[in-house]
């Protein structure tokens, strides 16, 4: 047993007071003489023995009452693990999970309401001098400070549902960062959550001195179906063109879902409907078809009906339908006549030309695709700019010149980890393989003949075969020699041809395959902005280059909400940093004054859709790296008493106070009812 305030034990010297009173009897007695006192002596002996017993009992009752009263003030307790920290100021960090899954209902309301109540119970178990930190999924700057109990309770009342979703390891690191500022004080961590399985999969390690207490709240088991993701089949969108959108549905429940209704809305108009069956715990991809879009930015939304879990029933996206697609050819002195004829056949393409010695490098990023053709010598400056263009997401198509200086092409392509023309081969051959399995040729041919007419080659450049990036041969010559190859390089793409656009090398420029190949390259290119971003995950947004001035800052707007993001220019792109300032899902407009620059969509983190939870054994395994971990009951009873025993041990002051009152009552009863002068005698004559 130990004492919280041992200095009060000096009051035990007061036990000498009742002893002194009983040892010294200050009453004066008067002697009365009788002729025959034998009978009185016998009576006096009996009364004296009973009086001594009564006095001793009263003395014991008084001393015990005083003894236990002193102990009560000294606050005795049976020490717990944290006995060494008794009397010190405690630092308490409480994490209240306010993610979407905490909207789940139980008998006492939502899990968030219960979590807030538990947080206040934890605070009430500590002293007035202890300090508290409140952490939520938002990780706000104001949460990195200690509060007194009243401030803490007020902060708990203000907690609301958040789209953020942090792992348990991130939460503990956040708590440790504040504890590290006051290392001398004992620290305790409390995690109040439903502990979804998505909150952590690896073993968690923390400072061995940190005490971690887990309070798991349990809601009702609910089925849930969500739209996990969506993407458009075509990377380029033309007015009134037929579009295909693939929607990924995920059944997070334990039972099969039948006839799940899915609705596609674009610009407020319903464009497609679907109804799908989904096996338990599985996901599937389904295609929605639509058309009739006009040029400009499109606001999209995918909705489904799935009660009672509704926070993931809406999925937002945006994309742009282009009126025209700008393309650039960098060549010799004139526009290549074959490329010019191809782009002139379709008004959707706006083709520009620039000679290799007069390229506007600053404007390269405005072109989704650049065709390099008929350039005899690639200058070092042009090579450097084209390399940067590809790494930033551009598409480069290379047709070597008929009289190309091959070392300059090597200087251009080798830093991009792309093969390069190595030598001229004058042997006649032909294209004998077309890679129809590659998405490049998807929807190009209605039906492929058994013996297709493929280009004939008179001479060609043999390509090196030492590229370190992903390489795909789209067309091959006999002997599996590359004729037209595709490479991924950084964020961009490179297409490399083994022949120039010259009929002296092959009949490719006049072949039926040439036009769809050139169009397909253009249609698969572009600085494609993502259809959507995820709240709490994507805090950096990349958009095409935009010029910003202090007088006309960029701002994101949705309804009455407006945000001025941090804008930075990096490698030809514009980066927007929004941190955690966007809290609501939906489609936002990026504006420069009153001019619309882009549409940006934000969705919730779909990790919260998985309503499966850790068991206590799972959590014990997860926290194996922490020495002190307690699991507190989340039943109907208050946590205050349980925490008092965990933090300070078993408190005995109440028992001491009760015993003191009992012995005081015993003293009163002894004085009132224990009579020593009512001796009955019988006198016989």
C-alpha positions, 0 to 999 in steps of 0.5 A: 500500500502507498499514499498519495499524500504521505505528509498527512501521516504526521497527524497520527501523533493526534492518536496520543490525545485520547490516550492521555485523556483516558490515562488521567482522570481529572474527576474529584471523588468524595469519600463517605464512611459507612459502618458496614461497607462489605456489601458496597465493596462487592458492588463497587468491584463489579461496577469498576470492572465494567467501567474499565471495559467500557472506557477501553472500548471507547478509547479504541473506537476513538483511536481507530476513528482518528486513525482512519480519518488521517489515512483518508486524508493521506489517500492510500492506494494499492499501487498500479504500474504507474505508481511512480508517477503519483502526484505528478502532472500527467499529460494525456493525449486523446484521439477521437476518431471522427472518420466517416465510419464513425457515423455508424449507429449503435444503441446510444446513437452514432459512434462519434457521439459515444466517442465524445462522451468517452473522451470526457469520461477520460478527462474526468478521471484525472486531476485538475492540474493534469493537461490534455491534448485532443487529436482528431483525423483532421490533424489541425494545428490547434490540436498541437497544444495542451488544454485544461479539462474545461478547454478539453471538454469544449474542444470535444464538443466541437468535433465533427465528421471528417473526410480524413483517414489516418493510420494508427501509426500516424496518430501515435507519431502525432501524439509523440511529437507533442509529448516530446516537448515535455519529457519529464511528465508522465504521458498517456495515450488514448485511442477511441475508435472503431478500429477499422482494419484499414487503419493499420496492417503492420506492427506499431512501435512507439516509445517504451515509456508511453502508455497506450489505452485502446477504447474500441467502440462497436456499431451494428454490422451493416452492408455497404456498396460503394463506387471505388473508382471510375475512368474513361476509356478514351483519353481524348474527348471530342464534341458529340463523340461516343464515350465509355466510362468504366465504373468499379463497384465494390461490395463491402458487405457479407451478402450478395447484392442484387440489382444495384442501381447506378446512375451517371449524371453529367452537367445535371443531366442523366446520361446512363443507367445501370443495374448490377449484381455484386458478390459479397466482398467482391468488386467488378467493373461495369461500362456505362455508355453516353454521348452528346457532350459539348466542348468545355469542362464537364461536371460528372457524378455517379450515384447509387442507392445504398442505405443506411451507409450513404457517405460513399454513394456519390462519386464525382469526376470532371473532364474536358471535351476539347473543341480542337487538339493542337499538334506540332511538327518540328521539321526542316524547312517546310511542313512534311506533306504527309503529316500536313495532309493527314491533319488537314483531313480532320478539323478537330486537329489544329496542326502547327509547324516549326523549323528545328532552328526556330522552336518556341520552347516556352510553348511546347507544353501547350501541345499534347503531341510533338512530331519530329520529322525531317530533322537532319541534325538535332541540336543540343538545345532542342534535344534538352527541351524535348527531353524535358517536354517528355518527362513532364508528360508530353508525347514525342513521335520521332521519324528520323530524317533520310540523311539523319546524323545518327549521333544527334538522335542518340543524344536525344533519345538515350537520356530518355532510356529510348532506343535510337537509330544505330545504322542504316540497313539497305535490305528490302523487307516488309512489316509482317507483325501488327500487335493487335493485343496492344490498346494502341490498335483498339477499335482501329479495325472492324475486322482484321483479314487473315493476310493483311496488306502491311507496309513494304520497306526498302531500307530502314534504320536498325534500332539499338535494343538497350532501352531500360524502360517499358518498350512495346513493338507496335509493328515489327519487320521480319525477324522481329525487328522493331519498325514502330515502337512505343516507350514510357519515359517519365510521365511522357511517351515516345514513339519511334519509327525505323523509317523516315516519312520518305517513300524512298524508305517505305510505302508507309506514308501512303499506306492505309495504316499511316492515317489511323496510326498518326491519329491514334498517337494524337488521340492517346496523347495529352496532359490528361488531368486526373478525373478526380482527387481524393480528400486527405490523400491528394494535397498537390494538384497538377494542372497545365501551365498557367500564368499567375499574377498577384493582382489575379490569384487563382482560387478554387470555388464551390458554392459559397466556399472559396480557397486560394491555393498555394501555386508553384511553377515546376518543370513547365507545370503548375502545381496547386497545394491545398493541404487539408483545407478542402473538407467537402466532396464535389466538383470545384471550379478553378478560377482566375478572376472570373475566367474558368481555367479548370474543373477539379473533383474531390472524393472521399477516401474509400478506405472508410467504406470497408466496415470490417474491424480489428478484434482484440486479438488483432489489436494485441498483435498490431501493438506488439511493439509497445510495452504498455497497452490496455484495453478499456471497456466500452460498455455502459459503465463510465470509464472514470472508475476503471481509469482511476484504478489503471492510473493510480491503483485501487483507491482506499481513501473512501474505505478509510473514511467509511471505517472512520465513520463506523468507529465514530458511530461505535463510540456514540453507541458505547457512550449512550447504551453501555451503562455501568451504574444499573447494577441490580442487587437483592437484599435478604433480611 
